[in-house]
Amino acid sequence: MSQGEFEHSGQFAHGESGGNVRLGRLELMYEELFAEVIEDGVITAEERRRLDKMADNFGLDRERLRRLESALQAAYEARHKIIVQDLSDEDMAPPPMSIVPLEPATDQRTMALERRVKFLEARIRDLERDLEEAQAHVNVEVDLSDFGKTHDAAEIVDDDPSELARRLRHDPRDVDSLHAFFRILGKDPERRFGVAQVLAYLGSANPEEKGFYDQHKQVGLIRPSSALSQEAWRRLLFHPEEEPLVGEIFSVVVSAVLLGRLSALRRDKTLPKLDPAAKQDPEKTTIQAVRCFHWAAAILGLSAPPIYVDPSLPGLCDMVPNVPPSSRIGQKALSGRSAQELAFIAGRHLAHYREEHFVKLLVPGVRGLEDVFLASLSIGNPGLPMNAQVKQLVIPIAKAIEPILEPNQIDRLRGGFLRFVEEGGRTNLQRWSTAVERTCTRAGLLLAGDLRAAHGVLEIEDPAHLQDHMDDLLSFVMSDRYTKLRKQIGIALG
């Protein structure tokens, strides 16, 4: 690749960067000192003087620092099952209190609400079972109507583009429907190109389709004229199953979760150490993978994180908890990758840095996401009914998060809770988590513009889910959303 491979043209319109997770550098230094102070479970008068001196020297807000301390202390006590004693001012210090599970509700209104919730949950289970039975009955009827019949391509497809699009959403590898879809899209070169690309990827393109694909395929990297807008992210790039409200709630608390994650890693002596010499200057580096990340961030409307290179890292790249969070590029991205593959790697990785998604990098397991989500809802509504077992898990997390939040963030959680209830009060975080992964994969494809490049990277990074990812990308590349995204950044045909 040439030195100028990952550069924007002079006509490129940079958008307003947004959506990244940040935490103040000076507050991080204070958090490091406070973590050392409470490691033995006691805050002495001398240690308090050290903390106050740092706060004064850096001009940090005392009230906010006390909230920060409260959150860190709650997390430490919950993790180690001890009570931190503040001996710096025994006359003013409140008596230590242990974290205990809340007792079951006894007031009539809360008890009535809990009974109503149980009734509705049971009713929902009944309705879901009835729906499954009805769907099974419909499927049997469809299957029996076709039993014993044979069809040729003309009978399977028709000239209705919406019907063909529906079939291809269900099965993007249906070659007969793909051929028919290509034929009837004669006046829509962008959508037609998407179908031709899918057929070429599947190795099923006829001479006309292959010729159309070869004529219009991108040589080298895409050359967008503008950055992706925040509205385009939410309306066009987010996967349809990525519930926006869930992401909005996570975005409010993610900086607090990051702080807690940093503290836990530091206490356990497992915080990855980044070599300052490995940090890259995007303006001076000649490493194409690094240049690609900054190129990609500008197109996606994000701020690029600090980039480190680590040839000893066996994978492609990972996020390192830090302030701000950093990215580390490994050996499999530093050599042997094409420009399109690097674009896909960067786009997919950077999409996780959006504040709606970043919690997944910090809490990859669905069970952990559920705990953080419930803790966030409980901050928005402290009366949220939960059983005793769930409270034992959720309350310490809420106590570690809430003191760090600003009043407007708590207001956002209150509003989020009300909206969540209005929308039915149910979500599936496993489905949301999968949808986030698909959103990030779609971001990578938008930048790479090449299904084979996406396949090559996913085969390295996530071979167990390769076909699921690729099926989603095949559907996406033929969709109206993909067409609108390409038009928005100025790379569509015609």
C-alpha positions in Angstrom: 0.0 0.0 0.0 1.2 3.5 -0.8 2.0 6.1 1.9 -1.1 8.1 1.0 -3.5 5.1 1.0 -5.5 6.2 4.1 -5.9 9.9 3.4 -9.0 11.9 2.8 -9.5 14.0 -0.3 -9.5 17.8 -0.2 -13.3 17.8 -0.7 -14.0 15.6 2.3 -16.3 17.3 4.7 -15.4 16.3 8.3 -18.5 15.9 10.5 -18.8 16.8 14.2 -17.2 14.0 16.1 -19.3 12.6 18.9 -20.4 9.5 20.9 -17.0 8.6 22.4 -16.6 7.7 26.1 -14.3 10.0 28.1 -13.2 10.6 31.7 -11.1 13.5 33.1 -7.4 12.7 33.2 -6.9 14.5 36.6 -9.8 12.6 38.1 -8.2 9.4 37.0 -5.0 10.3 38.9 -7.1 11.1 42.0 -8.9 7.7 41.6 -5.5 6.0 41.4 -4.4 7.6 44.7 -7.7 6.8 46.4 -7.5 3.2 45.3 -4.1 2.9 47.0 -5.5 4.6 50.1 -8.4 2.2 50.6 -6.5 -0.9 49.8 -5.9 -1.7 53.5 -9.5 -0.9 54.3 -8.6 2.3 56.3 -8.4 6.0 55.5 -6.0 7.7 57.9 -5.7 11.4 58.6 -2.4 11.5 56.7 -3.9 9.8 53.7 -6.8 12.3 53.7 -4.3 15.2 53.7 -2.6 13.6 50.6 -6.0 13.4 48.9 -7.0 16.9 49.7 -3.6 18.3 48.6 -3.9 16.6 45.2 -7.4 18.0 44.8 -6.2 21.5 45.7 -3.2 21.3 43.4 -5.3 20.2 40.4 -8.2 22.5 41.2 -10.6 19.5 41.3 -14.2 20.0 42.6 -14.4 18.6 46.2 -18.1 17.7 46.0 -17.6 15.7 42.9 -14.5 14.0 44.3 -16.5 12.9 47.4 -19.1 11.4 45.1 -16.3 9.7 43.2 -14.9 8.4 46.5 -18.3 7.1 47.5 -18.7 5.1 44.3 -15.2 3.6 44.5 -15.6 2.7 48.1 -19.0 1.1 47.5 -17.5 -1.0 44.7 -14.5 -2.0 46.9 -16.7 -3.0 49.9 -19.0 -5.0 47.7 -16.1 -6.9 46.1 -14.1 -7.6 49.3 -17.0 -7.9 51.7 -15.5 -5.4 54.2 -16.2 -1.9 55.5 -13.7 0.8 54.7 -13.2 2.9 57.9 -12.5 6.6 57.5 -10.3 7.6 60.5 -9.3 10.9 59.1 -12.1 12.7 61.1 -13.7 10.3 63.6 -15.9 13.0 65.2 -17.6 13.8 61.9 -17.4 10.4 60.2 -20.7 8.5 60.2 -20.7 5.0 61.8 -19.7 2.3 59.2 -22.6 0.6 57.6 -22.5 -2.8 55.9 -24.2 -3.5 52.6 -27.1 -5.8 53.2 -29.9 -6.9 50.9 -33.1 -4.9 51.1 -36.0 -6.5 52.8 -39.0 -7.5 50.7 -41.5 -4.7 50.2 -44.2 -4.4 52.9 -46.2 -1.3 51.7 -49.4 -2.1 49.9 -48.8 -0.1 46.8 -45.4 -1.8 46.1 -46.8 -5.3 46.9 -49.7 -4.7 44.6 -47.3 -3.6 41.8 -45.2 -6.8 42.3 -48.4 -8.9 42.1 -49.4 -7.1 38.9 -45.9 -7.6 37.4 -46.1 -11.4 38.2 -49.6 -11.6 36.6 -48.4 -9.8 33.4 -45.3 -11.9 33.2 -47.4 -15.1 33.4 -49.8 -13.7 30.8 -46.9 -12.8 28.4 -45.6 -16.4 28.8 -49.0 -17.7 27.8 -49.3 -15.4 24.8 -45.8 -16.3 23.6 -46.7 -20.0 23.9 -49.9 -19.4 21.9 -47.9 -17.5 19.3 -45.4 -20.3 18.9 -48.2 -22.8 18.4 -49.9 -20.6 15.9 -46.6 -20.1 13.9 -46.0 -23.8 13.9 -49.5 -24.4 12.5 -48.9 -21.8 9.8 -45.5 -23.4 8.9 -47.1 -26.8 8.6 -49.7 -25.5 6.2 -47.2 -23.9 4.0 -45.0 -26.9 4.0 -47.9 -29.3 3.1 -49.1 -27.0 0.3 -45.7 -27.4 -1.4 -45.2 -31.1 -0.7 -44.4 -33.1 -3.7 -44.3 -30.2 -6.1 -41.3 -29.1 -8.2 -40.6 -25.6 -9.4 -38.4 -24.0 -11.9 -36.8 -20.6 -11.4 -39.7 -18.8 -13.3 -42.3 -20.2 -10.8 -40.2 -19.4 -7.7 -39.6 -15.7 -8.5 -41.9 -13.0 -9.7 -41.6 -9.4 -10.7 -42.5 -7.8 -7.4 -39.3 -6.2 -5.9 -40.8 -6.0 -2.4 -41.6 -9.7 -2.4 -38.1 -10.6 -3.7 -36.5 -8.3 -1.1 -38.6 -10.1 1.6 -37.5 -13.5 0.4 -33.9 -12.4 0.4 -34.0 -11.0 3.9 -35.1 -14.4 4.9 -32.5 -16.2 2.8 -29.9 -13.9 1.3 -28.3 -17.0 -0.4 -31.4 -17.8 -2.5 -29.6 -17.7 -5.9 -32.8 -17.8 -8.0 -34.3 -14.9 -6.2 -31.0 -13.0 -6.5 -30.9 -13.4 -10.3 -34.5 -12.2 -10.5 -33.8 -9.3 -8.2 -30.9 -8.2 -10.3 -33.0 -8.3 -13.5 -35.8 -6.1 -12.2 -33.5 -3.5 -10.7 -32.4 -2.2 -14.0 -33.1 1.4 -13.2 -31.5 1.3 -9.8 -27.7 0.9 -10.3 -26.8 1.1 -6.6 -29.2 -1.7 -5.5 -28.3 -3.7 -8.6 -24.6 -3.4 -7.7 -25.3 -4.7 -4.2 -27.1 -7.8 -5.6 -24.3 -8.4 -8.2 -21.7 -8.2 -5.3 -23.7 -10.8 -3.4 -23.8 -13.1 -6.4 -20.1 -12.6 -7.0 -19.3 -13.4 -3.4 -21.4 -16.6 -3.6 -19.7 -17.6 -6.9 -23.1 -17.7 -8.7 -22.9 -14.6 -10.9 -23.7 -15.1 -14.5 -21.7 -13.2 -17.2 -24.0 -10.1 -17.2 -23.9 -9.9 -13.3 -20.2 -10.5 -13.1 -19.6 -7.9 -15.8 -21.7 -5.3 -14.0 -20.0 -6.0 -10.7 -16.5 -5.8 -12.2 -17.4 -2.6 -14.0 -18.5 -0.8 -10.8 -16.6 -2.3 -8.0 -14.3 0.0 -6.0 -10.7 -0.1 -6.9 -8.8 0.6 -3.6 -10.5 2.4 -0.8 -13.8 4.3 -0.9 -13.5 8.0 -1.4 -16.4 9.6 0.6 -17.2 13.3 0.3 -18.6 13.7 3.8 -18.6 12.0 7.2 -21.5 9.9 8.5 -24.0 11.9 10.5 -25.2 11.0 14.0 -28.7 10.7 12.5 -27.5 8.3 9.8 -26.0 6.1 12.5 -29.2 5.8 14.4 -31.6 5.7 11.5 -29.7 3.7 8.9 -26.6 1.9 10.4 -28.0 0.6 13.7 -29.3 -3.0 13.3 -33.1 -3.1 13.4 -33.0 -5.3 16.5 -30.7 -2.9 18.4 -33.2 -1.2 20.7 -32.2 2.5 20.9 -33.5 3.0 24.5 -31.3 0.2 25.8 -28.3 1.9 24.3 -29.3 5.3 25.6 -29.6 3.9 29.1 -26.2 2.3 28.9 -24.7 5.5 27.4 -25.6 7.4 30.6 -23.7 5.1 32.9 -20.9 3.8 30.7 -18.2 6.3 32.0 -19.0 5.2 35.6 -18.7 1.5 34.5 -15.4 2.3 32.9 -14.1 3.8 36.1 -15.3 0.8 38.1 -13.6 -1.5 35.6 -10.3 0.4 35.8 -10.4 0.3 39.6 -11.1 -3.5 39.7 -8.3 -4.2 37.2 -5.9 -2.0 39.2 -6.8 -3.6 42.5 -6.3 -7.1 41.0 -3.0 -6.0 39.5 -4.3 -7.0 36.0 -4.6 -3.6 34.3 -2.7 -4.0 31.0 0.4 -1.8 30.8 0.8 0.2 27.6 4.3 1.0 26.5 4.5 4.8 25.9 7.0 4.1 23.1 4.4 2.1 21.3 1.9 5.0 21.1 1.5 6.2 17.5 1.3 9.7 16.2 -1.3 9.6 13.3 0.3 12.5 11.6 3.8 11.0 11.5 3.4 7.2 11.5 4.0 5.2 8.3 2.2 2.1 9.7 -0.9 1.7 7.5 -3.0 0.0 10.1 -2.6 3.1 12.4 -3.4 5.5 9.5 -6.4 3.4 8.7 -7.9 3.9 12.2 -7.8 7.7 11.9 -9.1 7.6 8.4 -12.0 5.4 9.5 -12.8 7.5 12.6 -13.2 10.6 10.5 -15.6 8.9 8.1 -17.7 7.4 11.0 -17.9 10.8 12.8 -15.9 9.5 15.8 -12.8 10.7 17.6 -10.1 8.1 17.2 -8.8 6.6 20.4 -5.0 6.7 21.2 -3.5 3.9 19.1 -0.7 1.6 20.3 1.0 -1.1 18.3 1.9 -4.4 19.8 3.4 -7.1 17.5 3.3 -9.6 20.4 -0.5 -9.3 20.5 -1.7 -12.4 18.7 -5.0 -11.1 17.4 -6.1 -8.2 15.3 -6.8 -5.4 17.8 -8.4 -4.9 21.2 -9.5 -2.1 23.6 -7.4 -1.4 26.6 -9.3 0.3 29.6 -7.6 3.6 30.1 -8.5 7.3 30.2 -9.4 7.8 27.5 -9.8 4.2 26.4 -7.1 3.1 24.0 -6.8 0.6 21.1 -3.9 -1.8 20.7 -3.2 -3.2 17.2 -1.8 -6.7 17.1 0.3 -8.7 14.7 -2.5 -10.0 12.5 -3.5 -6.4 11.6 0.1 -5.1 11.3 1.0 -7.3 8.3 -0.7 -9.3 5.6 -3.9 -7.4 5.4 -5.3 -5.6 2.3 -6.5 -2.0 2.5 -10.1 -3.2 2.4 -9.5 -5.6 5.3 -7.9 -2.9 7.4 -10.9 -0.7 6.7 -13.2 -3.4 7.9 -11.2 -4.0 11.0 -11.0 -0.4 11.9 -14.7 0.3 11.2 -15.9 -2.7 13.2 -13.6 -1.9 16.1 -14.3 1.8 16.3 -18.1 1.3 16.1 -17.8 -0.3 19.6 -16.5 3.0 20.9 -19.9 4.7 20.5 -21.2 5.4 24.0 -24.3 3.2 23.3 -22.0 0.3 22.5 -18.9 0.7 24.7 -20.4 -1.1 27.7 -20.1 -4.3 25.7 -16.3 -4.0 25.7 -16.3 -3.5 29.4 -19.0 -6.1 30.3 -19.0 -8.7 27.5 -21.2 -11.2 29.2 -25.0 -10.9 29.0 -25.5 -11.6 32.7 -23.2 -8.7 33.5 -25.1 -6.4 31.1 -28.4 -7.4 32.8 -27.0 -6.4 36.2 -25.7 -3.0 34.9 -29.0 -2.4 33.1 -31.1 -3.2 36.2 -28.8 -1.0 38.3 -29.3 1.8 35.9 -33.1 1.4 36.0 -33.0 1.3 39.8 -31.2 4.6 39.9 -33.9 6.0 37.7 -36.5 4.5 40.0 -35.3 3.5 43.5 -38.6 1.7 44.1 -38.0 -0.7 41.2 -39.4 -4.1 42.4 -36.7 -6.8 42.5 -36.4 -10.1 44.3 -33.8 -10.4 47.1 -31.3 -12.4 45.0 -31.3 -9.8 42.3 -31.1 -7.0 44.8 -27.9 -8.5 46.2 -26.3 -8.3 42.8 -27.7 -5.0 41.6 -27.7 -2.6 44.6 -23.9 -2.6 45.0 -23.5 -1.8 41.3 -26.0 1.0 41.6 -24.2 2.4 44.7 -20.9 2.3 42.7 -22.5 4.1 39.7 -24.9 6.7 41.1 -22.4 9.0 43.0 -20.4 9.6 39.8 -23.4 10.7 37.8 -24.3 14.3 37.3 -27.9 15.5 38.2 -28.8 15.7 34.5 -27.6 12.1 34.0 -29.8 10.9 36.8 -32.7 12.8 35.2 -32.0 11.0 31.9 -32.2 7.7 33.8 -35.5 8.7 35.3 -36.8 9.5 31.8 -35.3 6.3 30.5 -37.1 4.3 33.1 -40.5 5.9 32.3 -40.0 5.3 28.6 -38.9 1.7 29.3 -42.1 1.1 31.2 -44.2 2.8 28.6 -42.7 0.5 25.9 -43.7 -2.6 27.8 -41.0 -2.9 30.4 -39.3 -5.8 28.7 -36.1 -6.3 26.7 -33.8 -9.1 25.6 -30.2 -8.1 26.2 -28.9 -11.2 24.5 -30.7 -10.0 21.3 -29.5 -6.4 21.9 -25.9 -7.6 22.3 -26.0 -9.6 19.1 -27.6 -6.6 17.3 -24.7 -4.4 18.5 -22.2 -6.8 17.1 -24.1 -6.7 13.8 -24.2 -2.9 13.8 -20.4 -2.8 14.3 -19.9 -5.4 11.5 -22.1 -3.3 9.2 -20.0 -0.2 10.0 -16.9 -2.2 8.9 -18.5 -3.2 5.6 -19.6 0.3 4.8 -15.9 1.4 5.0 -14.5 -1.7 3.3 -17.1 -1.9 0.6 -16.1 -5.5 0.0 -17.8 -8.7 1.2 -14.7 -10.8 0.6 -12.6 -8.5 2.8 -15.3 -8.8 5.5 -15.3 -12.6 5.2 -11.5 -12.7 5.5 -11.4 -10.7 8.7 -14.4 -12.5 10.3 -12.8 -15.8 9.5 -9.9 -14.8 11.6 -11.7 -13.0 14.4 -15.0 -14.9 14.9 -15.0 -18.1 12.8 -17.7 -19.7 15.0 -20.3 -17.1 13.9 -18.9 -16.4 10.4 -22.0 -17.5 8.5 -24.4 -15.6 10.8 -22.3 -12.4 10.3 -22.0 -12.9 6.6 -25.8 -13.6 6.1 -26.5 -10.4 7.8 -24.0 -8.5 5.7 -25.5 -10.1 2.5 -28.9 -8.8 3.4 -27.6 -5.4 4.4 -25.6 -4.8 1.2 -28.8 -5.3 -0.8 -31.0 -3.1 1.5 -32.3 0.4 1.0 -30.5 1.4 4.2 -27.1 0.5 2.7 -28.0 2.5 -0.4 -29.0 5.6 1.7 -25.8 5.3 3.7 -23.6 5.3 0.6 -25.5 8.2 -0.7 -25.1 10.1 2.6 -21.3 9.8 2.5 -21.1 10.4 -1.3 -20.0 7.0 -2.7 -23.2 5.7 -4.3 -23.4 4.9 -8.0 -25.2 7.3 -10.3 
